[in-house]
Amino acid sequence: MARINNRNPDSSGLKKILVVATRAFSMFVVLTILTSALLSMVALGVYLHITPDLPLTEDLGSSEKSIPLRIYSKEGKLIGEFGDKRRSPLEYKQVPQQMINAFISAEDERFFEHFGVDYVGMSRALVSYIKNRGKKKQGGSTITMQLARNLFLTSEKTIRRKLLEIVLAVRIERELSKKQIMKFYLNKIYLGKQAYGVQAAANIYYGKNVDKLSIAQTAMIAGLPKAPSNYNPIANPKRALFRRDYVLGRMYDLDYIKEEVYKKAINEKITAKIHKAVTESEAPYIAEMARQYMRRQFGNMAYRNGYKVYTTISLKLQDTGNKSLRNALLQYDRRHGYRGPEMHKNMPVNASNAYRDKELSSLSVIGGLLPGIITTVQQKSVTVYLKGGTSIELDWAAMKWARKFISTKRTGRFPRTASQILKVGDIIRVHEENGKWILAQIPTVSGALVSIRPKDGAILAMVGGFDFRKSKFNRVTQAKRQPGSNFKPFIYSAALKKGFSPASIFPDTQIAYEQDGNRGLWSPRNPDGKYLGPMRLREALARSRNLVAVRVLQEIGIGYGIDHAANFGFAKTQLPHALSLSLGSAEVTPLQLVAGYAVFANGGFRVEPYYITRIDEYGKGNIYVAEPWIACQKKCGKDIKGYPARRAITAANAFLMTSMMKDVITRGTARKALVLKRSDLAGKTGTTNDQKDAWFSGFNPDLATTVWVGFDAAKNLGRGEYGGKAALPMWINFMRVALKGKPVRRLKPPKNLIRVRIDASTGLLARGSSGKVVTEYFVKGRQPKVASFENAGAPGSPNAPGPGAPGAPGTPYTSGPGSPGAGGAPSPFPGAPVESRRTPNHVTRQGSTPERFDSRQHPSSSGRQGSSRRALPPVRQIPPPGSPEGVF
């Protein structure tokens, strides 16, 4: 009987399957563990390999900032910006939320969720890459990865660079908060046109801050990081519009904006255009001085480290200075005739505005003068097309001044019709004056204006020329010109120190000197060619009598005069050892002159002009504080931010000179300034030989201002163009605004001065029978002791000029070597004087004891160390901004 097999074939197969499955699973587990270990080892190896090449995340704050150098007025308003790259860093809280939303929508919607690397986004990018057959359609980089790449890595497309980017992004996320990362990203991302960061982009493309942007403008900026050159609204408006609309769509999809906002923004036209840094006052000459100083101190880093330089410039005074100088030069130009149009274009009869704009495109506005093209000419008027589509009419009153220019000394006849001046196609200049358009021309004459605070030398306004775009040459600091009679107060001050008084008598009579080399006689003259005989020093300064000034310097000695002038800041090497120094033959800058006049204004202290108050560096704060010399009439208080200035002259000397220069305005060569109706103004006109330079320097205790008019290539300014005509109006217009609302400052005489009634013709004590009696100030003990005779000055009287005496008709007078007080001073040109060398009785002084004052040289900025002073808050030690190519 056969055996029956009881085994179930299905059960046996299942067991085999289970065994195989178990073995396979075990192998999978083992392989998984081995693979994970291997991947971990590889990852660790990669990390260890690339870690040495990674920068530290703390370098985020100190990495290349590329923040431009910015120059500010004393009010904190921008007056200059320098740098190839533009950044304006913001704090996170200063960035509008919609700007953050726009960047998240465009670049990284999961920014606040991932840890630096968005694997979801990377997977989506990979799928897109495969679907598009290797063409990149969607990026996988997060905002953190972009920040890492832009700041620390190159743009090369390699696996190693990508690994570095990922690892660095993870490290950044681990060490910084999301807000910090977003802040760095929005401040440092490149957005085209040298703009780094959203604030710089908003300034450049729209001329406004980020908080003033519309949603459409915000989306436009947020769309730039993908490709700043390809999606730039300036370079490629169509692609920029497409990208902007994409960002708006993403913002709508993510519910950052509502439907109505989206529809309005999508229909907004592109308004982007290049906006340069908007300065809030036109002060390019002082801004350039600050730039040069920073460049000398910090090299190219001056334009990248985010320095802020705060100057002493006052917005109000700077704007007033610009207008005053330009108006003075335009008025001078009108007096000397019209040189004709800048150029002529043969225009089509029916030329379009676009055609005219093209012809004008190369011409910029210079000093407020707009370029335009003549389109029609009538009998007594013309029509002018201005760039941008505006047409204006010039009536006869606007152009009748335009006599033909022949030379500075000669003009043609006044025109009778407009066609005698202009024709169709002429390109001219116009400017607006009191709401009316006037025919103008860019002046060929130059000018300068500088105003400082006498108390400490702070430069409050500086105009170095008609327009910085026309000429970058700064005539305030770089133009060395002869000051003419503007230098006389320093010589008269030396005479007061020597022992003379404002009442001392000097003859205003003809004088002549022999010159070496058979060059004939040097015979200085008065501007009017007249000789007024003996007069007091006060009167001579008010009337600007040249011959008295020459005799004063001869009397005190040339060397003595030079030493005294050095106390005002003039270098002895720039002062000629000649009597012509009394007439201003030295070459000085307007800034040196105004610094000298500040000594009179502040009561006798020498201060140094300065223009930088402090310097800040981005991320570090204050690194420099100015330490000016400060004029303190009494002992300086402990709260002054600087150092006590040293005396250049005594308080009595400063008072007497100020009093004498007041007379220049009240009854002398600057009487036009009486229009200001102030009793606290003093100053002096100046005109050089052959009228090549016109000056006025004037002051009150609050402000000292010097103005100059002349040609850069020195030549005659024209008949009658003296300091009182060419330069003084500029000073008046400036001071009218600068001192408006300020109380009149009464000048108090020092206690060692007394007032004495004197005879105006002799300078001696007045008697009841004296003719004209005036009061004069004298230092106590040095007032006149002798009374004037009743008939003083009459022929035969003790004080009358007799034959051969100074002041006698036809008798030249000179006081040469050997005369009292002359000190053996040579003539302006080596050689003996023509006439007598004796000192006449008409050169009178009261008393014999010279003034005493501290004649030590005022130390320069570089010589401040080693003296006892209170230290200001600790800052980085860098030299103050003063140098031959800078201030002096």
C-alpha positions in Angstrom: 0.0 0.0 0.0 1.5 3.3 -1.1 2.3 6.2 1.4 0.4 9.4 1.2 2.5 12.8 1.4 0.8 15.1 3.8 2.9 18.3 3.1 1.1 21.5 1.7 3.0 22.8 -1.3 1.6 26.4 -0.9 2.8 26.6 2.7 6.3 25.6 1.7 6.5 28.4 -0.9 5.4 31.0 1.5 8.1 30.1 4.0 10.7 30.3 1.2 9.4 33.8 0.3 9.6 34.9 3.9 13.1 33.7 4.3 14.2 35.5 1.2 12.4 38.7 2.2 14.0 38.6 5.7 17.4 38.2 4.2 16.8 41.0 1.7 15.5 43.4 4.4 18.5 42.6 6.6 20.8 43.4 3.7 18.9 46.7 3.0 19.2 47.7 6.6 22.9 47.0 6.6 23.3 48.8 3.3 21.3 51.8 4.5 23.4 52.0 7.6 26.6 51.7 5.6 25.3 54.3 3.1 24.3 56.7 5.8 27.6 56.3 7.5 29.4 56.8 4.2 27.3 59.8 3.3 27.9 61.2 6.8 31.7 60.7 6.4 31.6 62.3 2.9 29.6 65.2 4.2 31.9 65.5 7.2 34.9 65.3 4.9 33.4 68.0 2.5 32.6 70.2 5.5 36.1 69.8 6.9 37.7 70.4 3.5 35.8 73.6 2.7 35.5 75.1 6.2 38.9 76.7 6.1 37.8 78.6 3.0 34.7 80.0 4.6 34.7 83.5 6.0 33.4 84.2 9.5 29.8 85.3 9.7 30.8 88.2 11.9 32.5 89.6 8.7 29.0 90.4 7.5 29.1 93.7 9.3 32.7 94.5 8.3 32.7 93.2 4.8 33.2 95.7 1.9 30.6 98.3 2.6 31.0 100.5 -0.4 29.1 103.3 1.3 30.0 106.6 -0.4 31.6 109.6 1.3 29.0 112.1 2.2 29.6 115.8 3.1 27.0 117.7 5.2 26.3 121.3 6.2 26.3 122.2 9.9 22.5 121.6 9.8 23.1 118.1 8.7 22.0 118.6 5.1 23.8 116.8 2.3 26.1 119.1 0.2 28.2 116.4 -1.5 28.6 112.7 -2.2 31.6 110.8 -3.6 32.0 107.2 -4.5 31.6 104.7 -7.3 29.1 102.6 -5.4 26.0 103.8 -3.6 24.8 102.4 -0.3 22.4 103.8 2.2 22.1 101.2 5.0 18.8 100.9 6.9 17.8 99.1 10.0 15.3 96.3 9.7 12.5 98.4 11.3 13.1 101.2 8.7 12.3 98.9 5.8 8.6 99.0 4.8 6.9 95.6 5.3 5.7 95.6 1.7 9.3 95.8 0.5 10.1 92.7 2.6 7.0 91.0 1.2 8.0 91.8 -2.4 11.5 90.3 -2.0 10.0 87.2 -0.3 7.5 86.8 -3.2 10.2 87.2 -5.8 13.1 85.3 -4.3 12.2 83.1 -1.3 8.6 82.6 -0.2 9.6 80.1 2.5 12.3 82.4 3.9 10.9 82.5 7.4 10.5 78.7 7.5 13.7 77.1 6.2 17.1 77.0 7.9 19.1 78.6 5.1 18.6 75.9 2.5 15.1 75.3 1.1 15.0 71.6 0.0 11.4 72.0 -1.3 12.5 74.9 -3.5 15.6 73.1 -4.6 13.6 70.0 -5.5 11.1 72.1 -7.4 14.0 73.7 -9.3 15.5 70.3 -10.1 12.2 69.0 -11.5 11.9 72.1 -13.6 15.5 71.6 -14.8 14.7 68.0 -15.9 11.4 69.0 -17.6 13.1 71.7 -19.6 15.9 69.3 -20.7 18.7 71.0 -18.8 17.6 74.6 -19.2 17.4 76.5 -15.9 13.9 78.0 -15.5 13.6 78.2 -11.8 16.3 79.0 -9.1 16.7 77.1 -5.9 18.8 79.7 -4.0 17.4 81.1 -0.9 17.8 84.7 0.3 20.4 83.5 2.8 22.3 81.6 0.0 22.2 84.7 -2.2 23.6 86.8 0.7 26.4 84.3 1.2 27.2 84.2 -2.5 27.1 88.0 -3.1 29.3 88.9 -0.1 31.8 86.1 0.2 31.9 83.9 -2.9 32.6 84.2 -6.6 30.0 83.8 -9.3 31.6 80.7 -10.8 29.2 77.8 -11.5 30.9 74.9 -9.8 29.9 72.2 -7.4 32.4 73.3 -4.9 31.1 76.9 -4.9 27.6 75.6 -4.5 28.7 73.5 -1.5 30.4 76.5 0.0 27.2 78.5 -0.5 25.0 75.9 1.2 27.3 75.4 4.2 27.8 79.2 4.7 24.1 79.8 4.5 23.4 77.2 7.2 26.1 78.8 9.4 24.6 82.3 8.8 21.1 80.9 9.8 22.5 79.3 12.9 24.3 82.5 14.1 21.9 85.3 13.0 18.2 85.9 13.3 15.9 86.1 10.3 15.5 89.8 10.7 19.3 90.3 10.8 19.7 88.2 7.6 17.0 90.2 5.9 18.5 93.5 7.0 22.0 92.5 5.6 20.4 91.3 2.4 18.3 94.4 1.7 21.3 96.6 2.4 24.0 94.8 0.4 22.3 93.2 -2.6 23.3 94.7 -5.9 20.4 96.3 -7.8 22.1 97.9 -10.8 23.4 101.4 -11.6 26.0 101.3 -8.8 23.1 100.9 -6.3 23.7 98.5 -3.4 20.7 98.0 -1.2 17.1 99.0 -1.5 17.5 102.5 -0.2 20.2 103.4 -2.7 18.1 101.8 -5.5 15.1 103.9 -4.4 17.2 107.1 -4.5 18.8 106.3 -7.9 15.7 105.1 -9.8 13.0 107.2 -8.2 14.8 110.0 -6.3 13.0 109.1 -3.0 13.3 107.0 0.1 11.9 103.5 0.3 9.0 104.5 2.5 7.8 106.8 -0.3 7.7 104.2 -3.0 4.4 102.9 -4.6 3.7 99.2 -4.6 4.6 99.1 -8.3 7.9 100.8 -7.7 8.6 98.5 -4.8 8.0 95.4 -7.0 10.3 96.9 -9.7 13.1 97.0 -7.2 12.4 93.6 -5.8 12.6 92.2 -9.3 16.2 93.4 -9.9 18.3 90.8 -8.0 17.5 88.1 -10.6 19.5 90.0 -13.2 20.1 93.7 -12.5 21.4 94.4 -16.1 18.6 92.5 -17.9 15.7 93.7 -15.8 16.9 97.2 -15.3 14.1 99.8 -16.0 16.6 102.2 -17.4 18.5 99.8 -19.7 15.6 97.5 -20.6 12.2 98.9 -19.7 10.2 96.1 -21.4 11.9 93.3 -19.6 11.8 95.3 -16.4 8.0 95.7 -16.8 7.6 92.0 -17.3 9.6 91.2 -14.2 7.8 93.8 -12.1 4.4 92.3 -13.1 5.6 88.9 -12.2 6.6 90.1 -8.7 3.2 91.8 -8.3 1.5 88.6 -9.4 3.4 86.6 -6.8 2.5 89.1 -4.1 -1.1 88.7 -5.0 -0.9 84.9 -5.0 0.7 85.0 -1.6 -2.0 87.4 -0.4 0.4 90.2 0.4 -1.8 92.6 -1.7 -5.4 92.7 -2.5 -7.0 92.4 -5.9 -7.7 96.1 -6.3 -4.2 97.1 -5.3 -2.8 94.5 -7.7 -4.9 95.9 -10.6 -3.9 99.4 -9.9 -0.2 98.6 -9.7 -0.2 96.4 -12.8 -1.4 99.4 -14.8 1.1 101.9 -13.4 3.6 103.2 -16.0 7.4 103.0 -15.5 8.6 106.2 -13.9 12.1 105.2 -13.2 15.0 107.4 -14.3 18.5 108.1 -13.0 18.6 110.5 -10.1 21.9 111.8 -8.9 22.5 112.4 -5.2 20.2 115.3 -4.3 22.2 117.9 -2.4 20.3 120.3 -0.3 22.6 123.3 -0.8 25.1 124.2 -3.6 28.4 124.2 -1.8 30.7 122.3 -4.2 33.9 124.1 -3.4 33.8 123.3 0.3 32.6 119.7 -0.5 35.6 119.3 -2.8 37.9 120.6 -0.1 36.5 118.0 2.3 36.8 115.2 -0.3 40.5 116.1 -0.9 41.2 116.0 2.8 39.5 112.6 3.3 41.3 111.2 0.3 44.7 112.3 1.7 43.8 110.7 5.1 42.2 107.4 4.0 43.1 106.9 0.4 40.4 105.1 -1.7 38.7 103.8 1.4 37.4 107.3 1.9 34.9 106.5 -0.8 33.8 103.1 0.6 33.8 103.1 4.4 30.7 105.2 4.9 32.4 108.4 6.2 30.2 111.3 7.0 31.9 114.7 7.2 30.1 117.5 8.9 31.2 121.0 7.9 30.8 124.5 9.3 28.9 125.6 6.2 25.5 127.3 6.9 22.8 126.5 4.3 21.4 130.0 4.5 24.7 131.8 4.2 26.0 129.5 1.4 22.9 130.0 -0.7 23.1 133.8 -0.1 26.8 133.7 -1.1 26.0 131.9 -4.3 23.3 134.4 -5.3 25.4 137.5 -4.3 28.5 136.5 -6.2 26.6 135.5 -9.4 24.5 138.7 -9.3 27.7 140.8 -8.9 29.4 139.1 -11.8 26.3 139.4 -14.0 26.0 143.1 -13.2 29.6 143.6 -14.1 29.1 141.7 -17.4 26.1 143.9 -18.3 28.1 147.1 -17.8 30.7 145.9 -20.3 28.5 144.8 -23.1 27.2 141.7 -24.9 29.7 139.3 -26.4 27.1 137.6 -28.6 25.4 134.2 -28.6 27.3 131.1 -27.4 26.8 129.5 -30.9 24.5 129.6 -33.9 22.4 126.7 -35.4 20.8 126.7 -38.8 17.4 125.5 -37.7 14.7 124.2 -40.0 11.7 126.5 -40.3 9.4 124.1 -38.6 11.8 122.4 -36.3 10.2 120.1 -33.7 10.8 120.4 -30.0 12.6 117.1 -30.1 15.0 118.5 -32.7 15.6 121.6 -30.5 16.1 119.5 -27.4 18.8 117.6 -29.2 20.6 120.8 -30.2 20.5 121.9 -26.5 21.3 118.5 -25.0 25.0 119.2 -24.6 24.4 122.4 -22.7 23.9 122.4 -19.0 22.6 125.1 -16.7 25.6 127.2 -15.5 25.2 129.4 -12.5 21.4 129.5 -12.9 21.7 130.5 -16.6 19.5 128.4 -18.8 20.4 127.7 -22.5 17.8 128.4 -25.1 17.4 128.8 -28.9 16.0 131.9 -30.6 12.9 130.9 -32.6 11.4 134.3 -33.6 12.7 137.8 -33.7 10.4 140.8 -33.5 11.1 144.5 -33.5 11.6 144.8 -29.8 11.3 141.2 -28.5 12.4 137.6 -29.2 11.0 134.2 -28.5 13.3 131.7 -26.8 12.8 127.9 -26.7 14.1 126.3 -23.5 15.0 122.7 -23.2 12.0 120.6 -22.3 9.3 122.2 -24.4 9.0 125.7 -22.8 9.0 128.9 -24.8 9.5 132.3 -23.2 9.5 135.9 -24.5 12.2 138.4 -23.9 10.9 141.9 -24.1 12.9 145.0 -24.8 13.6 145.7 -21.2 15.2 142.3 -20.9 17.8 142.9 -23.6 18.3 146.6 -24.2 21.4 146.6 -22.1 23.2 144.5 -24.7 25.6 147.0 -26.2 28.3 145.3 -28.3 31.4 144.3 -26.2 34.6 145.7 -27.7 37.0 145.6 -24.7 36.8 145.9 -20.9 37.2 149.7 -21.4 34.9 150.1 -24.4 31.5 149.1 -25.6 29.4 149.9 -28.7 26.3 152.0 -28.8 23.0 150.9 -27.3 20.9 148.8 -29.7 17.7 150.0 -31.1 16.1 146.8 -32.3 16.2 143.2 -31.2 17.7 142.1 -34.6 20.8 144.2 -33.8 21.4 141.8 -30.9 20.0 138.3 -31.9 18.8 136.3 -34.8 16.9 133.0 -35.3 19.0 130.0 -34.5 21.2 131.8 -31.9 21.8 129.8 -28.7 21.8 132.1 -25.8 21.5 132.2 -22.0 18.7 133.6 -19.9 18.0 133.8 -16.3 15.1 134.8 -14.1 15.3 138.0 -12.1 12.5 139.1 -9.9 10.1 136.9 -11.8 11.2 138.3 -15.2 13.3 136.6 -17.8 16.5 138.5 -18.7 19.1 138.0 -21.5 22.4 136.9 -20.0 25.8 135.4 -20.8 28.2 133.3 -18.8 30.6 135.9 -17.3 34.3 135.7 -18.3 35.2 137.7 -15.1 35.7 135.6 -11.9 34.9 136.2 -8.3 35.2 134.8 -4.8 33.3 135.1 -1.5 34.2 133.7 1.9 32.6 134.4 5.3 33.9 133.2 8.6 32.8 133.4 12.3 35.4 135.7 13.9 35.1 134.0 17.3 36.6 130.7 16.1 37.3 130.9 12.4 34.5 128.6 11.3 33.9 129.0 7.5 30.2 129.7 7.1 30.0 130.3 3.4 32.5 129.8 0.6 32.0 130.5 -3.1 35.1 129.8 -5.2 33.7 131.0 -8.6 30.6 131.5 -10.7 29.9 127.8 -11.0 31.9 124.7 -10.1 30.9 123.0 -13.3 32.4 125.9 -15.3 35.6 125.9 -13.3 36.7 123.8 -10.3 39.5 126.2 -9.4 38.7 127.5 -5.9 39.6 131.2 -5.9 39.0 131.5 -2.2 41.9 129.1 -1.3 43.9 128.9 -4.5 43.9 132.3 -6.2 46.8 134.4 -4.9 46.2 138.0 -5.9 47.3 141.4 -4.8 44.9 142.9 -2.3 45.7 146.5 -3.0 44.3 148.9 -0.4 42.6 145.9 1.3 46.0 145.3 3.0 46.3 148.9 4.4 44.6 148.1 7.8 47.5 145.7 8.7 50.0 148.5 8.0 48.0 151.1 10.0 47.7 148.6 12.9 51.4 148.3 12.9 51.7 152.1 13.1 49.3 152.1 16.1 51.5 149.5 17.8 54.6 151.6 17.0 53.1 154.5 18.9 51.1 156.5 16.4 47.4 157.2 16.9 44.4 157.7 14.5 45.0 161.5 15.0 48.7 161.4 13.8 49.3 163.6 10.8 50.9 162.4 7.6 51.2 164.4 4.4 49.3 163.3 1.3 51.7 164.7 -1.2 53.7 163.5 -4.2 56.5 161.0 -3.7 59.0 159.3 -6.0 61.8 156.8 -5.7 64.6 155.8 -8.0 64.7 152.2 -9.2 67.6 150.0 -9.9 68.5 149.1 -13.5 67.8 152.6 -14.9 64.1 151.8 -14.8 63.2 155.4 -13.9 61.2 156.6 -10.9 58.6 154.7 -8.9 56.0 157.3 -8.2 52.9 155.9 -6.4 49.7 157.8 -7.0 46.3 158.2 -5.3 43.3 156.7 -7.2 41.9 160.1 -8.0 45.3 161.6 -8.9 44.9 164.3 -6.3 47.0 165.4 -3.3 45.2 166.6 -0.3 48.1 167.6 2.0 48.5 166.8 5.7 45.7 164.6 7.2 45.1 162.4 10.1 45.5 158.6 9.8 41.8 158.1 10.4 41.0 160.3 7.4 43.7 158.8 5.2 42.3 155.3 5.7 38.7 156.3 5.2 39.7 158.0 1.9 42.2 155.3 1.0 45.1 157.7 0.3 48.0 155.7 -1.1 50.7 158.2 -0.4 49.9 158.3 3.3 50.1 154.5 3.5 53.5 154.5 1.8 54.8 157.1 4.2 53.4 155.2 7.2 55.3 152.1 6.2 58.5 154.1 5.6 58.1 155.6 9.0 57.6 152.4 11.0 60.1 150.4 8.9 59.3 147.7 6.3 60.7 144.9 8.5 58.5 146.1 11.4 55.5 146.1 9.2 56.1 142.6 7.9 56.6 141.3 11.4 53.4 142.8 12.5 51.4 141.5 9.5 52.7 138.0 10.3 50.7 138.2 13.6 47.5 138.1 11.4 48.5 134.9 9.7 50.4 136.0 6.7 53.6 134.2 6.0 56.6 136.6 6.0 58.0 134.9 2.8 54.9 136.1 0.9 55.3 139.7 1.9 57.7 141.7 -0.2 60.4 143.7 1.6 59.4 146.9 -0.2 57.3 150.0 0.5 54.9 148.8 -2.2 53.7 146.4 0.5 51.7 149.3 2.0 49.7 149.4 -1.2 49.0 145.6 -1.2 51.7 144.3 -3.5 51.8 141.0 -1.7 50.0 138.0 -3.2 47.4 136.5 -0.8 44.3 134.4 -1.0 40.8 135.7 0.0 40.8 133.2 2.9 44.0 134.7 4.3 42.6 138.2 4.1 39.3 137.3 5.8 41.3 135.5 8.6 43.3 138.7 9.1 40.2 140.8 9.3 38.7 138.4 11.8 41.4 139.6 14.2 40.0 143.1 14.2 36.4 141.7 14.5 37.0 139.5 17.5 39.0 142.0 19.5 42.5 141.1 18.6 42.8 137.3 18.6 44.2 135.2 15.8 42.0 132.3 14.9 42.5 129.7 12.1 39.8 129.2 9.5 38.4 125.6 9.6 35.6 123.9 7.8 35.2 120.4 9.3 33.5 120.0 12.7 33.5 116.2 13.0 33.8 113.0 11.0 31.7 109.9 11.5 32.5 106.4 10.2 29.7 103.9 9.5 29.6 101.3 12.3 32.1 103.2 14.4 30.6 106.5 15.1 32.7 109.7 15.7 36.4 109.4 14.7 37.3 113.2 14.6 36.3 116.3 16.4 37.5 119.8 15.5 39.5 121.7 18.2 39.3 125.3 17.0 41.1 128.3 18.6 38.4 130.4 20.3 38.7 134.1 20.9 37.7 134.8 24.6 37.6 138.4 25.6 37.9 137.3 29.2 39.0 134.0 30.6 37.6 131.1 28.6 35.1 128.9 30.4 35.6 125.2 31.0 32.8 124.3 28.6 34.4 125.6 25.4 35.0 122.9 22.8 38.4 124.1 21.7 41.4 126.1 23.0 41.9 129.7 23.9 43.2 131.7 21.0 46.3 133.9 21.5 46.4 137.6 21.0 47.7 139.0 17.7 47.2 142.7 18.7 45.9 144.4 21.8 42.3 145.0 22.4 43.0 148.8 22.1 44.6 148.3 18.7 41.7 146.2 17.5 39.1 148.8 18.7 40.9 151.7 17.2 41.3 150.0 13.8 37.7 148.9 13.8 36.7 152.4 14.7 38.8 153.7 11.8 37.3 151.2 9.4 33.8 152.2 10.4 34.6 155.5 8.9 35.4 153.8 5.6 31.7 153.0 5.5 30.2 156.0 7.1 32.1 158.6 5.0 34.8 156.9 3.0 35.2 154.7 -0.1 32.4 152.2 1.0 29.6 154.6 1.7 27.3 152.4 -0.4 27.2 150.0 2.6 25.2 152.6 4.5 22.1 151.1 2.8 22.3 148.3 5.3 21.5 150.8 8.1 23.8 149.2 10.7 26.2 151.0 12.9 28.3 148.0 13.7 29.9 147.5 10.3 33.5 148.2 9.4 35.7 147.3 6.5 38.0 148.4 3.7 37.9 148.5 -0.1 40.8 147.5 -2.2 41.8 148.0 -5.9 45.1 147.0 -7.3 47.4 148.7 -9.9 45.7 149.1 -13.3 42.4 147.9 -11.7 43.1 144.2 -12.1 41.6 143.2 -8.8 38.6 144.6 -6.8 38.1 143.8 -3.1 36.1 144.5 -0.1 36.6 143.0 3.4 34.1 143.9 6.1 32.9 142.7 9.4 31.0 143.1 12.6 31.6 141.0 15.7 29.5 138.1 14.4 30.7 137.8 10.8 33.8 138.7 8.7 33.4 138.5 4.9 35.8 139.1 2.0 34.8 139.4 -1.6 36.9 139.6 -4.7 36.3 140.3 -8.4 38.9 139.9 -11.2 39.9 138.0 -14.3 41.7 134.7 -13.7 44.3 135.9 -16.3 44.8 139.2 -14.6 43.8 142.2 -16.8 42.1 145.5 -16.4 38.5 145.4 -15.2 37.6 148.6 -16.9 37.2 152.2 -16.1 35.7 152.9 -12.7 35.7 149.3 -11.6 37.2 149.9 -8.2 36.5 147.8 -5.1 33.6 150.1 -4.1 31.9 149.4 -7.4 32.8 145.9 -8.6 33.1 144.1 -5.3 31.2 146.0 -2.6 27.7 145.3 -4.0 28.4 141.6 -3.6 29.3 142.1 0.1 26.3 144.3 0.7 23.8 141.8 -0.8 25.4 139.0 1.3 25.5 140.8 4.6 22.0 142.1 4.1 20.7 138.6 4.4 23.4 137.2 6.7 22.7 139.9 9.4 19.0 140.2 9.0 17.3 140.0 12.3 20.5 140.1 14.3 20.9 142.9 16.8 23.4 145.7 16.2 26.5 144.9 18.2 27.8 148.0 20.0 31.6 148.2 20.2 32.8 149.0 23.7 36.2 150.7 24.1 38.7 149.0 26.3 39.3 150.6 29.7 42.7 151.9 28.7 41.2 154.1 26.0 39.9 157.7 26.6 38.1 160.1 24.3 39.7 163.5 23.7 38.5 166.6 21.7 41.0 167.5 19.1 41.4 169.9 16.2 40.6 168.0 13.0 43.3 169.8 11.0 46.2 169.3 13.4 45.4 166.3 15.5 46.3 168.4 18.6 44.1 169.3 21.6 41.1 171.5 20.6 40.8 175.0 21.8 37.7 177.1 22.0 38.8 178.9 18.8 39.6 175.8 16.8 37.9 175.3 13.6 36.6 171.8 13.1 36.6 169.9 16.4 36.3 166.1 16.5 36.6 163.5 19.3 39.2 160.8 19.1 40.3 157.8 21.1 43.7 157.6 22.6 45.5 155.1 24.8 45.7 156.7 28.3 48.9 158.6 28.8 49.4 159.0 25.0 46.8 161.6 24.2 48.1 164.9 22.8 49.5 167.3 25.4 49.7 170.4 23.2 46.8 172.5 22.2 46.2 173.7 18.6 46.7 177.4 17.9 43.7 179.4 16.9 45.2 180.0 13.4 46.8 176.5 13.1 47.6 175.7 9.5 47.7 179.3 8.4 50.7 180.6 6.6 53.5 181.4 9.0 52.0 179.5 11.9 54.1 176.9 13.7 52.0 174.1 12.2 51.9 175.4 8.6 53.9 173.8 5.9 56.7 176.1 4.8 59.1 175.9 1.9 60.7 172.6 1.6 58.4 171.1 4.3 56.2 168.2 3.6 52.9 169.2 2.2 54.3 172.3 0.6 53.1 172.7 -3.0 55.4 171.0 -5.5 57.6 169.5 -2.8 57.8 165.7 -2.8 58.3 164.2 0.5 60.0 161.0 1.5 61.3 159.7 4.8 64.3 157.4 4.2 67.0 155.7 6.1 68.1 157.6 9.2 64.8 159.1 10.0 63.3 158.3 13.4 61.5 155.1 13.4 62.5 154.2 9.9 65.0 151.6 11.0 67.0 151.9 7.9 64.2 150.6 5.8 65.1 150.5 2.1 62.9 151.9 -0.7 60.6 149.6 -2.6 63.2 149.3 -5.2 66.9 149.5 -4.2 68.1 153.1 -4.6 68.0 156.4 -2.8 64.9 158.5 -2.4 64.7 161.5 -4.7 64.0 164.1 -2.0 64.9 164.9 1.6 65.4 162.0 4.1 64.5 164.0 7.1 61.3 163.2 9.1 59.0 166.3 8.9 57.2 167.8 11.8 54.0 166.9 10.1 54.5 163.3 10.8 53.2 163.5 14.4 52.6 161.0 17.1 51.4 161.3 20.7 53.5 159.6 23.3 56.6 157.6 22.8 56.0 154.3 24.5 54.9 151.6 22.0 52.0 149.3 22.8 52.9 146.0 24.5 51.2 142.8 23.4 52.0 139.1 23.1 53.8 139.0 19.8 54.5 135.3 19.9 53.5 133.5 16.7 50.2 131.8 16.8 50.9 128.0 16.5 49.8 126.1 13.5 47.4 123.1 13.7 50.3 120.7 13.7 52.0 122.3 16.7 49.3 121.8 19.2 50.8 118.8 21.0 52.8 119.4 24.1 50.9 122.4 25.5 48.5 122.1 28.5 45.0 121.8 27.2 41.9 119.9 28.1 41.3 116.9 26.0 38.1 116.5 24.0 36.3 113.1 23.9 38.7 110.5 22.6 38.7 110.1 18.9 41.0 108.7 16.3 44.0 111.1 16.0 44.0 112.4 12.4 45.4 115.8 11.4 43.0 118.7 11.2 42.0 119.8 7.7 44.4 122.6 7.0 47.2 122.5 4.4 48.7 124.6 1.6 46.5 122.9 -1.0 43.5 123.0 1.3 42.7 125.9 3.6 45.9 127.9 3.1 
